[in-house]
Amino acid sequence: MNITLVCDVLGEENNGTTVTTMNLARSMRAKGHVVNILCADQDKKGNDGYFVCPNRSFGPFNGYVRHVGVTLAKPVESIVRKAIDEADVVHCMLPFALTKTAVRICNEIGKPVTAGFHCQAENFSAYVCMKNLMPLNNFVYRLYHKKVFGKVDCVHYPSQFIRDLFERKTSLTKGVVISNGVAEHFVPGNTEKPDDVKDKFVIVSTGRYAREKCQDVLIKAVGKSKYRDNIRLILAGKGILDHKFARIAKRYGVDAQLAFFSRESMRNILSYADLYVHTAVAELEGIAVLEAAHMGNAIVVADSDRAAPKDLARDERNLFKTGNAKDLAKRIDYWIEHPDEREECAKYYATHSSIEFASDCMDKMEEMFIRVIEEKKRAQEIYIGEEVSNEG
């Protein structure tokens, strides 16, 4: 197959969508397929396999856009058409302007087109400090459906949770649920704690430093813990709130490490961590939680009805009230005080059957592409046959 991936926001592999895009590209190429990427990353100009549109200008807001680490594409129709011209199927990663243009053109020329659901409404509304304004979130979902997901041949949902949520807010779609999957090297291990945390209770949380991820709640919870002085908090990620989080940690007297880690480093950290905590109010799949669980970590997650990880909780010990640092502190203290139960919980998650490896998920993505191409071809043959019949 010849596959074109459309990604309005690409950049470095330090966020879920970019990691997913590049993993998909590498996997499909390893299977012998040709993969091209349509994006707005100016540093990719002239590189094989890339078609690059210019960046969109937001006038006086350009400084803010750069600050939040987002570079959006300004679609140029000639570039988009060139990128998808030889493709057997076009797969879009984000429901923004570049994708909308690609979907429109694909529909015009009868090109098979699919779209992955990788952006919750809250990922947008949180940037304007309105993540809990439900009318705005519902409007964003309806807009997603009208412009993209209601116009493609198949929607790829990374979780049943996000499919149910989106279709509840809009209407039924032609879709398939395929996890992004856990990397094969994220398997249980017995890495010894480094000397600087050998006598510490290590809590880990992974994710982009963003408002909807709510890492500030975790910092405050550790600060409220009875065992604060014996805890090392590792916030693995990167984002615009790093200085804010550092100030909160200092104010609450929390031993916090804020840094971006390589995948191999994360595997090592998770292999010696004592507890994994996920605080996001919105999360469409939560691969970071799945990786931690599969590595054999006891987990605590927010009970948000807008976040998929809550479905991983075995019981109330694995849940805390969303946004409530005091309640989270109680959960943290419980797991510190009950090491035997924590070990049993960790063993349960390490063998949880619902966790899928990325390679298996990529096989399913390949099957989705093949099926969509075949279905589109059959539909076109039927249409041509009916046209000929009508003319006769």
BALOBA-1460 file (C-alpha; in Angstrom, 3 decimals):
// residues 392
<rec num="1" residu="m" x="0.000" y="0.000" z="0.000"/>
<rec num="2" residu="n" x="0.871" y="3.622" z="-0.417"/>
<rec num="3" residu="i" x="-0.262" y="5.437" z="2.733"/>
<rec num="4" residu="t" x="-0.331" y="9.171" z="3.403"/>
<rec num="5" residu="l" x="-0.516" y="10.313" z="7.033"/>
<rec num="6" residu="v" x="-1.884" y="13.809" z="7.624"/>
<rec num="7" residu="c" x="-0.746" y="15.417" z="10.873"/>
<rec num="8" residu="d" x="-1.593" y="19.067" z="11.557"/>
<rec num="9" residu="v" x="0.712" y="19.095" z="14.595"/>
<rec num="10" residu="l" x="3.813" y="16.911" z="14.394"/>
<rec num="11" residu="g" x="7.061" y="18.232" z="15.886"/>
<rec num="12" residu="e" x="9.232" y="16.307" z="18.343"/>
<rec num="13" residu="e" x="8.185" y="12.920" z="19.714"/>
<rec num="14" residu="n" x="7.314" y="14.346" z="23.109"/>
<rec num="15" residu="n" x="3.526" y="14.073" z="22.926"/>
<rec num="16" residu="g" x="1.061" y="11.246" z="22.369"/>
<rec num="17" residu="t" x="-0.136" y="12.198" z="18.891"/>
<rec num="18" residu="t" x="3.350" y="12.593" z="17.436"/>
<rec num="19" residu="v" x="4.552" y="9.347" z="19.037"/>
<rec num="20" residu="t" x="1.478" y="7.574" z="17.641"/>
<rec num="21" residu="t" x="2.025" y="9.064" z="14.165"/>
<rec num="22" residu="m" x="5.684" y="8.094" z="13.985"/>
<rec num="23" residu="n" x="5.060" y="4.626" z="15.442"/>
<rec num="24" residu="l" x="2.407" y="4.050" z="12.782"/>
<rec num="25" residu="a" x="4.716" y="5.297" z="10.018"/>
<rec num="26" residu="r" x="7.622" y="3.104" z="11.170"/>
<rec num="27" residu="s" x="5.404" y="0.066" z="11.572"/>
<rec num="28" residu="m" x="3.780" y="0.370" z="8.135"/>
<rec num="29" residu="r" x="7.172" y="0.910" z="6.484"/>
<rec num="30" residu="a" x="8.537" y="-2.160" z="8.269"/>
<rec num="31" residu="k" x="5.667" y="-4.123" z="6.736"/>
<rec num="32" residu="g" x="6.786" y="-3.016" z="3.271"/>
<rec num="33" residu="h" x="4.313" y="-0.197" z="2.701"/>
<rec num="34" residu="v" x="5.183" y="3.255" z="1.382"/>
<rec num="35" residu="v" x="4.374" y="5.972" z="3.925"/>
<rec num="36" residu="n" x="4.362" y="9.718" z="3.282"/>
<rec num="37" residu="i" x="3.622" y="12.352" z="5.916"/>
<rec num="38" residu="l" x="1.829" y="15.646" z="5.245"/>
<rec num="39" residu="c" x="2.608" y="18.172" z="7.980"/>
<rec num="40" residu="a" x="3.742" y="21.745" z="8.683"/>
<rec num="41" residu="d" x="7.203" y="21.045" z="10.126"/>
<rec num="42" residu="q" x="9.486" y="23.347" z="8.185"/>
<rec num="43" residu="d" x="12.570" y="21.334" z="9.175"/>
<rec num="44" residu="k" x="11.151" y="18.406" z="7.163"/>
<rec num="45" residu="k" x="11.211" y="20.315" z="3.872"/>
<rec num="46" residu="g" x="13.167" y="18.417" z="1.235"/>
<rec num="47" residu="n" x="13.208" y="15.177" z="3.250"/>
<rec num="48" residu="d" x="12.045" y="12.020" z="1.504"/>
<rec num="49" residu="g" x="8.565" y="10.974" z="2.511"/>
<rec num="50" residu="y" x="7.423" y="14.422" z="3.657"/>
<rec num="51" residu="f" x="5.114" y="17.014" z="2.146"/>
<rec num="52" residu="v" x="5.263" y="20.289" z="4.047"/>
<rec num="53" residu="c" x="2.672" y="23.060" z="4.153"/>
<rec num="54" residu="p" x="3.471" y="26.505" z="5.625"/>
<rec num="55" residu="n" x="2.671" y="27.408" z="9.227"/>
<rec num="56" residu="r" x="-0.558" y="29.176" z="10.023"/>
<rec num="57" residu="s" x="-0.206" y="32.702" z="11.364"/>
<rec num="58" residu="f" x="-2.298" y="33.832" z="14.320"/>
<rec num="59" residu="g" x="-1.205" y="37.458" z="14.106"/>
<rec num="60" residu="p" x="-0.817" y="39.007" z="17.567"/>
<rec num="61" residu="f" x="-1.313" y="35.563" z="19.158"/>
<rec num="62" residu="n" x="1.722" y="33.975" z="17.458"/>
<rec num="63" residu="g" x="3.806" y="34.427" z="20.605"/>
<rec num="64" residu="y" x="1.257" y="32.564" z="22.712"/>
<rec num="65" residu="v" x="0.951" y="29.785" z="20.132"/>
<rec num="66" residu="r" x="4.727" y="29.296" z="20.145"/>
<rec num="67" residu="h" x="4.708" y="29.333" z="23.961"/>
<rec num="68" residu="v" x="2.204" y="26.476" z="24.203"/>
<rec num="69" residu="g" x="4.310" y="24.479" z="21.763"/>
<rec num="70" residu="v" x="1.774" y="24.170" z="18.959"/>
<rec num="71" residu="t" x="2.583" y="24.744" z="15.284"/>
<rec num="72" residu="l" x="-0.497" y="24.482" z="13.086"/>
<rec num="73" residu="a" x="-0.563" y="24.058" z="9.329"/>
<rec num="74" residu="k" x="-1.872" y="26.478" z="6.743"/>
<rec num="75" residu="p" x="-3.258" y="24.144" z="4.056"/>
<rec num="76" residu="v" x="-2.045" y="24.734" z="0.512"/>
<rec num="77" residu="e" x="-4.312" y="22.765" z="-1.795"/>
<rec num="78" residu="s" x="-1.638" y="22.008" z="-4.402"/>
<rec num="79" residu="i" x="0.630" y="20.508" z="-1.710"/>
<rec num="80" residu="v" x="-2.198" y="18.508" z="-0.174"/>
<rec num="81" residu="r" x="-3.240" y="17.127" z="-3.563"/>
<rec num="82" residu="k" x="0.348" y="16.161" z="-4.354"/>
<rec num="83" residu="a" x="0.693" y="14.410" z="-0.996"/>
<rec num="84" residu="i" x="-2.408" y="12.256" z="-1.494"/>
<rec num="85" residu="d" x="-2.254" y="11.834" z="-5.300"/>
<rec num="86" residu="e" x="-0.536" y="8.421" z="-5.316"/>
<rec num="87" residu="a" x="-1.887" y="7.210" z="-1.980"/>
<rec num="88" residu="d" x="-4.079" y="4.136" z="-1.787"/>
<rec num="89" residu="v" x="-5.432" y="5.423" z="1.532"/>
<rec num="90" residu="v" x="-5.115" y="8.657" z="3.493"/>
<rec num="91" residu="h" x="-5.114" y="8.559" z="7.295"/>
<rec num="92" residu="c" x="-5.593" y="11.772" z="9.280"/>
<rec num="93" residu="m" x="-4.369" y="12.237" z="12.842"/>
<rec num="94" residu="l" x="-6.005" y="15.470" z="14.078"/>
<rec num="95" residu="p" x="-9.309" y="17.179" z="13.173"/>
<rec num="96" residu="f" x="-7.821" y="20.535" z="12.185"/>
<rec num="97" residu="a" x="-7.458" y="22.587" z="8.998"/>
<rec num="98" residu="l" x="-4.956" y="20.353" z="7.171"/>
<rec num="99" residu="t" x="-7.068" y="17.285" z="7.821"/>
<rec num="100" residu="k" x="-10.275" y="19.062" z="6.779"/>
<rec num="101" residu="t" x="-8.691" y="19.990" z="3.462"/>
<rec num="102" residu="a" x="-7.382" y="16.465" z="2.918"/>
<rec num="103" residu="v" x="-10.774" y="14.909" z="3.744"/>
<rec num="104" residu="r" x="-12.582" y="17.278" z="1.378"/>
<rec num="105" residu="i" x="-10.242" y="16.501" z="-1.503"/>
<rec num="106" residu="c" x="-10.386" y="12.745" z="-0.844"/>
<rec num="107" residu="n" x="-14.163" y="12.871" z="-0.926"/>
<rec num="108" residu="e" x="-14.085" y="14.848" z="-4.175"/>
<rec num="109" residu="i" x="-11.837" y="12.354" z="-5.981"/>
<rec num="110" residu="g" x="-13.135" y="9.173" z="-4.335"/>
<rec num="111" residu="k" x="-9.928" y="8.464" z="-2.408"/>
<rec num="112" residu="p" x="-10.239" y="6.167" z="0.660"/>
<rec num="113" residu="v" x="-9.751" y="8.289" z="3.785"/>
<rec num="114" residu="t" x="-9.712" y="7.420" z="7.479"/>
<rec num="115" residu="a" x="-9.169" y="9.489" z="10.611"/>
<rec num="116" residu="g" x="-7.797" y="8.713" z="14.058"/>
<rec num="117" residu="f" x="-9.480" y="10.201" z="17.107"/>
<rec num="118" residu="h" x="-6.527" y="11.629" z="19.026"/>
<rec num="119" residu="c" x="-7.836" y="14.936" z="20.346"/>
<rec num="120" residu="q" x="-10.521" y="15.346" z="22.977"/>
<rec num="121" residu="a" x="-12.444" y="18.593" z="23.133"/>
<rec num="122" residu="e" x="-10.730" y="19.326" z="26.442"/>
<rec num="123" residu="n" x="-7.322" y="19.267" z="24.745"/>
<rec num="124" residu="f" x="-8.508" y="22.421" z="22.990"/>
<rec num="125" residu="s" x="-10.685" y="24.048" z="25.644"/>
<rec num="126" residu="a" x="-7.994" y="23.664" z="28.323"/>
<rec num="127" residu="y" x="-5.730" y="26.002" z="26.331"/>
<rec num="128" residu="v" x="-8.298" y="28.769" z="26.791"/>
<rec num="129" residu="c" x="-8.892" y="27.811" z="30.449"/>
<rec num="130" residu="m" x="-12.390" y="26.441" z="29.749"/>
<rec num="131" residu="k" x="-11.878" y="22.671" z="30.007"/>
<rec num="132" residu="n" x="-14.938" y="22.321" z="32.268"/>
<rec num="133" residu="l" x="-17.265" y="24.436" z="30.127"/>
<rec num="134" residu="m" x="-19.389" y="21.604" z="28.749"/>
<rec num="135" residu="p" x="-21.335" y="23.643" z="26.134"/>
<rec num="136" residu="l" x="-17.987" y="24.575" z="24.560"/>
<rec num="137" residu="n" x="-16.728" y="20.983" z="24.667"/>
<rec num="138" residu="n" x="-19.960" y="19.695" z="23.150"/>
<rec num="139" residu="f" x="-19.741" y="22.320" z="20.396"/>
<rec num="140" residu="v" x="-16.171" y="21.228" z="19.610"/>
<rec num="141" residu="y" x="-17.268" y="17.589" z="19.321"/>
<rec num="142" residu="r" x="-20.116" y="18.510" z="16.970"/>
<rec num="143" residu="l" x="-17.654" y="20.514" z="14.881"/>
<rec num="144" residu="y" x="-15.246" y="17.548" z="14.759"/>
<rec num="145" residu="h" x="-18.083" y="15.368" z="13.487"/>
<rec num="146" residu="k" x="-19.348" y="17.855" z="10.911"/>
<rec num="147" residu="k" x="-15.936" y="18.654" z="9.424"/>
<rec num="148" residu="v" x="-14.054" y="15.353" z="9.736"/>
<rec num="149" residu="f" x="-15.324" y="12.241" z="11.494"/>
<rec num="150" residu="g" x="-18.706" y="12.227" z="9.816"/>
<rec num="151" residu="k" x="-17.067" y="12.441" z="6.371"/>
<rec num="152" residu="v" x="-14.430" y="9.685" z="6.440"/>
<rec num="153" residu="d" x="-14.679" y="6.014" z="5.478"/>
<rec num="154" residu="c" x="-13.616" y="4.826" z="8.929"/>
<rec num="155" residu="v" x="-12.777" y="6.400" z="12.283"/>
<rec num="156" residu="h" x="-9.985" y="4.872" z="14.343"/>
<rec num="157" residu="y" x="-10.849" y="5.137" z="18.043"/>
<rec num="158" residu="p" x="-7.990" y="4.239" z="20.438"/>
<rec num="159" residu="s" x="-10.500" y="3.150" z="23.086"/>
<rec num="160" residu="q" x="-14.127" y="2.119" z="23.411"/>
<rec num="161" residu="f" x="-14.431" y="4.865" z="25.998"/>
<rec num="162" residu="i" x="-13.732" y="7.672" z="23.532"/>
<rec num="163" residu="r" x="-15.939" y="6.126" z="20.861"/>
<rec num="164" residu="d" x="-18.868" y="5.930" z="23.269"/>
<rec num="165" residu="l" x="-18.277" y="9.476" z="24.499"/>
<rec num="166" residu="f" x="-17.972" y="10.994" z="21.021"/>
<rec num="167" residu="e" x="-20.973" y="9.166" z="19.542"/>
<rec num="168" residu="r" x="-23.015" y="10.096" z="22.596"/>
<rec num="169" residu="k" x="-22.195" y="13.753" z="21.977"/>
<rec num="170" residu="t" x="-22.786" y="13.562" z="18.199"/>
<rec num="171" residu="s" x="-24.095" y="10.504" z="16.352"/>
<rec num="172" residu="l" x="-23.033" y="7.024" z="15.261"/>
<rec num="173" residu="t" x="-19.966" y="6.788" z="13.038"/>
<rec num="174" residu="k" x="-18.294" y="4.202" z="10.833"/>
<rec num="175" residu="g" x="-15.499" y="3.255" z="13.150"/>
<rec num="176" residu="v" x="-13.242" y="0.658" z="14.724"/>
<rec num="177" residu="v" x="-11.635" y="0.515" z="18.173"/>
<rec num="178" residu="i" x="-7.899" y="-0.227" z="18.084"/>
<rec num="179" residu="s" x="-5.600" y="0.569" z="20.993"/>
<rec num="180" residu="n" x="-2.352" y="2.396" z="20.294"/>
<rec num="181" residu="g" x="-0.779" y="-0.428" z="22.270"/>
<rec num="182" residu="v" x="1.994" y="-0.881" z="24.800"/>
<rec num="183" residu="a" x="5.556" y="-1.081" z="23.445"/>
<rec num="184" residu="e" x="6.975" y="-4.588" z="23.654"/>
<rec num="185" residu="h" x="9.903" y="-3.562" z="25.848"/>
<rec num="186" residu="f" x="7.551" y="-2.304" z="28.562"/>
<rec num="187" residu="v" x="7.572" y="-5.573" z="30.494"/>
<rec num="188" residu="p" x="7.947" y="-6.165" z="34.250"/>
<rec num="189" residu="g" x="11.504" y="-5.818" z="35.513"/>
<rec num="190" residu="n" x="13.452" y="-5.604" z="38.758"/>
<rec num="191" residu="t" x="15.654" y="-2.569" z="38.290"/>
<rec num="192" residu="e" x="17.183" y="-1.437" z="41.574"/>
<rec num="193" residu="k" x="16.412" y="2.061" z="42.755"/>
<rec num="194" residu="p" x="19.206" y="4.585" z="42.205"/>
<rec num="195" residu="d" x="21.090" y="5.587" z="45.335"/>
<rec num="196" residu="d" x="19.353" y="8.979" z="45.593"/>
<rec num="197" residu="v" x="15.920" y="7.319" z="45.971"/>
<rec num="198" residu="k" x="16.913" y="4.025" z="47.595"/>
<rec num="199" residu="d" x="15.110" y="4.927" z="50.804"/>
<rec num="200" residu="k" x="12.277" y="6.840" z="49.129"/>
<rec num="201" residu="f" x="8.755" y="5.877" z="48.102"/>
<rec num="202" residu="v" x="8.789" y="6.664" z="44.378"/>
<rec num="203" residu="i" x="5.608" y="7.972" z="42.732"/>
<rec num="204" residu="v" x="5.574" y="8.437" z="38.955"/>
<rec num="205" residu="s" x="3.220" y="10.263" z="36.627"/>
<rec num="206" residu="t" x="3.737" y="10.644" z="32.887"/>
<rec num="207" residu="g" x="2.209" y="13.211" z="30.564"/>
<rec num="208" residu="r" x="2.459" y="16.531" z="28.807"/>
<rec num="209" residu="y" x="2.435" y="19.421" z="31.291"/>
<rec num="210" residu="a" x="-0.997" y="20.756" z="30.425"/>
<rec num="211" residu="r" x="-4.024" y="22.006" z="32.311"/>
<rec num="212" residu="e" x="-6.236" y="19.027" z="31.510"/>
<rec num="213" residu="k" x="-3.544" y="16.647" z="32.830"/>
<rec num="214" residu="c" x="-3.826" y="18.244" z="36.311"/>
<rec num="215" residu="q" x="-0.354" y="17.299" z="37.597"/>
<rec num="216" residu="d" x="-0.617" y="20.172" z="40.087"/>
<rec num="217" residu="v" x="-3.181" y="18.083" z="41.989"/>
<rec num="218" residu="l" x="-0.611" y="15.317" z="42.432"/>
<rec num="219" residu="i" x="2.078" y="17.715" z="43.652"/>
<rec num="220" residu="k" x="-0.314" y="19.139" z="46.232"/>
<rec num="221" residu="a" x="-1.430" y="15.641" z="47.263"/>
<rec num="222" residu="v" x="2.154" y="14.592" z="47.952"/>
<rec num="223" residu="g" x="2.546" y="17.802" z="49.937"/>
<rec num="224" residu="k" x="-0.471" y="16.811" z="52.047"/>
<rec num="225" residu="s" x="0.718" y="13.218" z="52.590"/>
<rec num="226" residu="k" x="1.776" y="12.094" z="56.058"/>
<rec num="227" residu="y" x="4.842" y="10.661" z="54.368"/>
<rec num="228" residu="r" x="5.778" y="13.690" z="52.277"/>
<rec num="229" residu="d" x="9.396" y="13.727" z="53.419"/>
<rec num="230" residu="n" x="9.846" y="10.100" z="52.366"/>
<rec num="231" residu="i" x="8.406" y="10.513" z="48.826"/>
<rec num="232" residu="r" x="10.172" y="11.230" z="45.545"/>
<rec num="233" residu="l" x="7.718" y="12.433" z="42.907"/>
<rec num="234" residu="i" x="8.770" y="11.994" z="39.275"/>
<rec num="235" residu="l" x="6.708" y="13.993" z="36.794"/>
<rec num="236" residu="a" x="7.875" y="12.668" z="33.445"/>
<rec num="237" residu="g" x="6.936" y="15.067" z="30.688"/>
<rec num="238" residu="k" x="7.362" y="18.449" z="29.132"/>
<rec num="239" residu="g" x="5.203" y="21.509" z="28.600"/>
<rec num="240" residu="i" x="4.368" y="25.118" z="29.321"/>
<rec num="241" residu="l" x="3.522" y="24.559" z="33.018"/>
<rec num="242" residu="d" x="6.947" y="23.335" z="34.120"/>
<rec num="243" residu="h" x="7.845" y="26.534" z="36.001"/>
<rec num="244" residu="k" x="4.435" y="26.615" z="37.659"/>
<rec num="245" residu="f" x="4.799" y="23.013" z="38.825"/>
<rec num="246" residu="a" x="8.288" y="23.713" z="40.170"/>
<rec num="247" residu="r" x="6.909" y="26.642" z="42.214"/>
<rec num="248" residu="i" x="4.074" y="24.507" z="43.607"/>
<rec num="249" residu="a" x="6.502" y="21.738" z="44.562"/>
<rec num="250" residu="k" x="8.700" y="24.231" z="46.394"/>
<rec num="251" residu="r" x="5.721" y="25.771" z="48.169"/>
<rec num="252" residu="y" x="4.490" y="22.360" z="49.383"/>
<rec num="253" residu="g" x="7.944" y="21.034" z="50.245"/>
<rec num="254" residu="v" x="7.747" y="18.216" z="47.694"/>
<rec num="255" residu="d" x="10.837" y="16.391" z="46.416"/>
<rec num="256" residu="a" x="9.825" y="16.531" z="42.765"/>
<rec num="257" residu="q" x="11.778" y="15.744" z="39.618"/>
<rec num="258" residu="l" x="10.344" y="17.362" z="36.497"/>
<rec num="259" residu="a" x="11.984" y="16.131" z="33.301"/>
<rec num="260" residu="f" x="11.421" y="14.556" z="29.909"/>
<rec num="261" residu="f" x="12.792" y="11.004" z="29.686"/>
<rec num="262" residu="s" x="13.592" y="8.713" z="26.778"/>
<rec num="263" residu="r" x="11.476" y="5.595" z="26.337"/>
<rec num="264" residu="e" x="14.267" y="3.406" z="27.698"/>
<rec num="265" residu="s" x="14.711" y="5.639" z="30.730"/>
<rec num="266" residu="m" x="10.957" y="5.526" z="31.375"/>
<rec num="267" residu="r" x="11.018" y="1.748" z="31.287"/>
<rec num="268" residu="n" x="13.752" y="1.734" z="33.925"/>
<rec num="269" residu="i" x="11.945" y="4.264" z="36.116"/>
<rec num="270" residu="l" x="8.683" y="2.328" z="35.986"/>
<rec num="271" residu="s" x="10.503" y="-0.896" z="36.874"/>
<rec num="272" residu="y" x="11.541" y="0.510" z="40.261"/>
<rec num="273" residu="a" x="8.597" y="2.852" z="40.949"/>
<rec num="274" residu="d" x="6.343" y="2.092" z="43.928"/>
<rec num="275" residu="l" x="3.156" y="3.734" z="42.627"/>
<rec num="276" residu="y" x="1.877" y="5.261" z="39.396"/>
<rec num="277" residu="v" x="-0.655" y="8.118" z="39.604"/>
<rec num="278" residu="h" x="-2.654" y="9.620" z="36.728"/>
<rec num="279" residu="t" x="-4.557" y="12.809" z="37.471"/>
<rec num="280" residu="a" x="-5.938" y="13.870" z="34.063"/>
<rec num="281" residu="v" x="-9.505" y="15.126" z="33.895"/>
<rec num="282" residu="a" x="-9.578" y="14.180" z="30.181"/>
<rec num="283" residu="e" x="-7.760" y="11.232" z="28.616"/>
<rec num="284" residu="l" x="-8.972" y="9.307" z="25.558"/>
<rec num="285" residu="e" x="-6.864" y="6.171" z="26.168"/>
<rec num="286" residu="g" x="-3.984" y="6.724" z="28.566"/>
<rec num="287" residu="i" x="-1.149" y="4.653" z="27.080"/>
<rec num="288" residu="a" x="1.146" y="5.915" z="29.854"/>
<rec num="289" residu="v" x="-1.143" y="4.290" z="32.432"/>
<rec num="290" residu="l" x="-1.308" y="1.066" z="30.446"/>
<rec num="291" residu="e" x="2.489" y="0.971" z="30.214"/>
<rec num="292" residu="a" x="2.866" y="1.535" z="33.945"/>
<rec num="293" residu="a" x="0.287" y="-1.126" z="34.738"/>
<rec num="294" residu="h" x="1.876" y="-3.642" z="32.399"/>
<rec num="295" residu="m" x="5.254" y="-2.936" z="33.985"/>
<rec num="296" residu="g" x="3.792" y="-4.119" z="37.287"/>
<rec num="297" residu="n" x="2.889" y="-0.888" z="39.059"/>
<rec num="298" residu="a" x="-0.008" y="-0.349" z="41.382"/>
<rec num="299" residu="i" x="-1.960" y="2.596" z="39.981"/>
<rec num="300" residu="v" x="-4.217" y="5.373" z="41.214"/>
<rec num="301" residu="v" x="-6.286" y="7.307" z="38.676"/>
<rec num="302" residu="a" x="-8.817" y="10.124" z="38.695"/>
<rec num="303" residu="d" x="-12.474" y="9.058" z="38.637"/>
<rec num="304" residu="s" x="-13.251" y="11.527" z="35.840"/>
<rec num="305" residu="d" x="-16.026" y="10.451" z="33.491"/>
<rec num="306" residu="r" x="-14.025" y="12.136" z="30.705"/>
<rec num="307" residu="a" x="-10.961" y="9.920" z="31.151"/>
<rec num="308" residu="a" x="-10.488" y="6.329" z="30.005"/>
<rec num="309" residu="p" x="-7.992" y="5.244" z="32.727"/>
<rec num="310" residu="k" x="-10.732" y="5.167" z="35.352"/>
<rec num="311" residu="d" x="-11.927" y="1.908" z="33.757"/>
<rec num="312" residu="l" x="-8.626" y="0.291" z="34.786"/>
<rec num="313" residu="a" x="-9.383" y="0.677" z="38.487"/>
<rec num="314" residu="r" x="-9.968" y="-2.622" z="40.301"/>
<rec num="315" residu="d" x="-11.785" y="-0.925" z="43.186"/>
<rec num="316" residu="e" x="-12.016" y="2.342" z="45.106"/>
<rec num="317" residu="r" x="-8.402" y="2.010" z="46.292"/>
<rec num="318" residu="n" x="-7.291" y="2.764" z="42.725"/>
<rec num="319" residu="l" x="-9.503" y="5.846" z="42.350"/>
<rec num="320" residu="f" x="-9.534" y="9.349" z="43.778"/>
<rec num="321" residu="k" x="-11.960" y="12.224" z="43.371"/>
<rec num="322" residu="t" x="-10.975" y="14.222" z="40.318"/>
<rec num="323" residu="g" x="-9.142" y="17.404" z="41.223"/>
<rec num="324" residu="n" x="-9.197" y="16.613" z="44.958"/>
<rec num="325" residu="a" x="-5.645" y="16.667" z="46.342"/>
<rec num="326" residu="k" x="-6.781" y="15.749" z="49.851"/>
<rec num="327" residu="d" x="-8.540" y="12.603" z="48.643"/>
<rec num="328" residu="l" x="-5.527" y="11.648" z="46.517"/>
<rec num="329" residu="a" x="-3.240" y="12.100" z="49.523"/>
<rec num="330" residu="k" x="-5.365" y="9.549" z="51.400"/>
<rec num="331" residu="r" x="-4.946" y="7.042" z="48.568"/>
<rec num="332" residu="i" x="-1.188" y="7.599" z="48.488"/>
<rec num="333" residu="d" x="-0.935" y="7.106" z="52.257"/>
<rec num="334" residu="y" x="-3.013" y="3.928" z="52.037"/>
<rec num="335" residu="w" x="-0.683" y="2.315" z="49.495"/>
<rec num="336" residu="i" x="2.384" y="3.333" z="51.493"/>
<rec num="337" residu="e" x="0.903" y="1.765" z="54.623"/>
<rec num="338" residu="h" x="-0.169" y="-1.476" z="52.893"/>
<rec num="339" residu="p" x="2.878" y="-2.786" z="50.972"/>
<rec num="340" residu="d" x="1.546" y="-6.347" z="50.708"/>
<rec num="341" residu="e" x="-1.693" y="-5.161" z="49.086"/>
<rec num="342" residu="r" x="0.309" y="-2.885" z="46.812"/>
<rec num="343" residu="e" x="2.444" y="-5.815" z="45.646"/>
<rec num="344" residu="e" x="-0.656" y="-7.925" z="44.995"/>
<rec num="345" residu="c" x="-2.228" y="-5.064" z="43.039"/>
<rec num="346" residu="a" x="0.931" y="-4.639" z="40.971"/>
<rec num="347" residu="k" x="0.972" y="-8.351" z="40.088"/>
<rec num="348" residu="y" x="-2.650" y="-8.141" z="38.973"/>
<rec num="349" residu="y" x="-1.923" y="-5.286" z="36.581"/>
<rec num="350" residu="a" x="1.215" y="-6.957" z="35.210"/>
<rec num="351" residu="t" x="-0.929" y="-9.837" z="33.966"/>
<rec num="352" residu="h" x="-4.018" y="-7.847" z="32.937"/>
<rec num="353" residu="s" x="-5.316" y="-9.480" z="29.756"/>
<rec num="354" residu="s" x="-6.863" y="-6.330" z="28.216"/>
<rec num="355" residu="i" x="-3.476" y="-4.711" z="27.631"/>
<rec num="356" residu="e" x="-2.358" y="-5.100" z="24.006"/>
<rec num="357" residu="f" x="1.111" y="-4.837" z="22.507"/>
<rec num="358" residu="a" x="1.743" y="-2.160" z="19.897"/>
<rec num="359" residu="s" x="2.748" y="-4.703" z="17.219"/>
<rec num="360" residu="d" x="-0.644" y="-6.436" z="17.458"/>
<rec num="361" residu="c" x="-2.383" y="-3.078" z="17.253"/>
<rec num="362" residu="m" x="-0.383" y="-2.127" z="14.168"/>
<rec num="363" residu="d" x="-1.513" y="-5.371" z="12.512"/>
<rec num="364" residu="k" x="-5.090" y="-4.264" z="13.143"/>
<rec num="365" residu="m" x="-4.379" y="-0.827" z="11.687"/>
<rec num="366" residu="e" x="-3.014" y="-2.464" z="8.553"/>
<rec num="367" residu="e" x="-6.161" y="-4.599" z="8.322"/>
<rec num="368" residu="m" x="-8.306" y="-1.464" z="8.696"/>
<rec num="369" residu="f" x="-6.505" y="0.253" z="5.803"/>
<rec num="370" residu="i" x="-6.853" y="-2.817" z="3.551"/>
<rec num="371" residu="r" x="-10.535" y="-3.210" z="4.384"/>
<rec num="372" residu="v" x="-11.326" y="0.457" z="3.721"/>
<rec num="373" residu="i" x="-9.541" y="0.342" z="0.346"/>
<rec num="374" residu="e" x="-11.448" y="-2.796" z="-0.679"/>
<rec num="375" residu="e" x="-14.805" y="-1.430" z="0.491"/>
<rec num="376" residu="k" x="-14.241" y="1.845" z="-1.359"/>
<rec num="377" residu="k" x="-13.345" y="-0.036" z="-4.530"/>
<rec num="378" residu="r" x="-16.474" y="-2.209" z="-4.305"/>
<rec num="379" residu="a" x="-18.669" y="0.842" z="-3.673"/>
<rec num="380" residu="q" x="-17.216" y="2.622" z="-6.703"/>
<rec num="381" residu="e" x="-17.735" y="-0.452" z="-8.898"/>
<rec num="382" residu="i" x="-21.359" y="-0.668" z="-7.795"/>
<rec num="383" residu="y" x="-21.848" y="3.059" z="-8.447"/>
<rec num="384" residu="i" x="-20.332" y="2.807" z="-11.950"/>
<rec num="385" residu="g" x="-22.476" y="-0.238" z="-12.667"/>
<rec num="386" residu="e" x="-25.632" y="1.619" z="-11.643"/>
<rec num="387" residu="e" x="-24.655" y="4.626" z="-13.777"/>
<rec num="388" residu="v" x="-24.137" y="2.414" z="-16.844"/>
<rec num="389" residu="s" x="-27.451" y="0.673" z="-16.154"/>
<rec num="390" residu="n" x="-29.286" y="3.986" z="-15.872"/>
<rec num="391" residu="e" x="-27.755" y="5.258" z="-19.093"/>
<rec num="392" residu="g" x="-28.821" y="2.079" z="-20.853"/>
